[in-house]
Amino acid sequence: MSILVDMELHLRPETESRIQELAAKTGRAADELVEDAMAGYLEELSKTREMLDSRYDDLKSGRIKPVDGEEAFATLRRKSQERRS
């Protein structure tokens, strides 16, 4: 299956410059670099979404218990203080 999407991107000049510089250094086309970057970003975003959904399901079902934020920070501060001593 192939989906044809003709899309215009509006990038900051600094970002466009970095892409063009990398394209020149690697000998790859700028659009290929952008395509690879977007594919990697979307894959990572998908994995993160799956992980968050799974964690939410675990909390909702009671398989795991939430951690009190203040308690967690207090524990981290105490451990940090112990290491300094």
C-alpha positions in Angstrom: 0.0 0.0 0.0 1.4 3.4 -0.9 0.0 6.7 0.2 1.1 9.8 -1.7 1.3 12.9 0.5 2.5 16.1 -1.0 3.3 18.3 2.0 4.9 21.6 2.5 7.0 22.1 5.7 7.7 25.4 7.2 11.0 25.2 9.1 12.9 27.8 11.0 15.9 29.0 8.9 18.3 27.5 11.4 16.7 24.1 11.1 16.7 24.3 7.3 20.3 25.3 7.3 21.2 22.3 9.5 19.4 20.0 7.2 21.1 21.4 4.1 24.5 21.2 5.9 23.9 17.5 6.9 22.7 16.8 3.3 25.9 18.2 1.9 28.1 16.3 4.4 26.4 13.0 3.8 25.7 13.3 0.1 22.0 12.5 0.8 19.1 14.5 -0.4 17.6 16.9 2.2 14.1 15.4 1.7 15.5 11.9 2.4 17.0 13.1 5.7 13.7 14.7 6.7 11.8 11.6 5.7 14.1 9.4 7.9 13.9 11.8 10.8 10.1 11.9 10.7 9.9 8.1 10.4 12.1 7.7 13.4 10.2 10.3 15.4 6.8 8.7 14.5 8.1 5.3 15.5 9.4 6.6 18.8 6.1 8.4 19.4 4.2 5.3 18.7 6.3 3.3 21.2 5.9 5.9 23.8 2.1 6.0 23.3 1.9 2.2 23.7 4.0 2.3 26.9 1.8 5.1 28.4 -1.4 3.2 27.4 0.0 0.0 29.0 1.0 1.9 32.2 -2.4 3.5 32.4 -4.1 0.1 31.9 -1.9 -1.3 34.7 -2.9 1.5 37.1 -6.6 1.4 36.1 -6.8 -2.4 36.6 -5.0 -2.2 40.0 -2.0 -4.4 38.8 0.3 -1.6 40.1 -0.2 1.1 42.7 0.5 4.7 42.0 3.5 6.3 43.8 2.9 9.5 45.8 5.0 12.2 44.1 6.0 14.0 47.3 7.0 10.7 48.9 9.1 9.8 45.8 10.9 13.2 45.8 11.5 12.9 49.6 13.1 9.5 49.0 15.3 10.8 46.2 16.4 13.8 48.3 17.2 11.5 51.2 19.3 9.2 49.0 21.1 12.1 47.5 21.9 13.5 50.9 23.2 10.1 52.1 25.5 9.9 49.1 27.0 13.3 49.8 27.7 12.4 53.5 
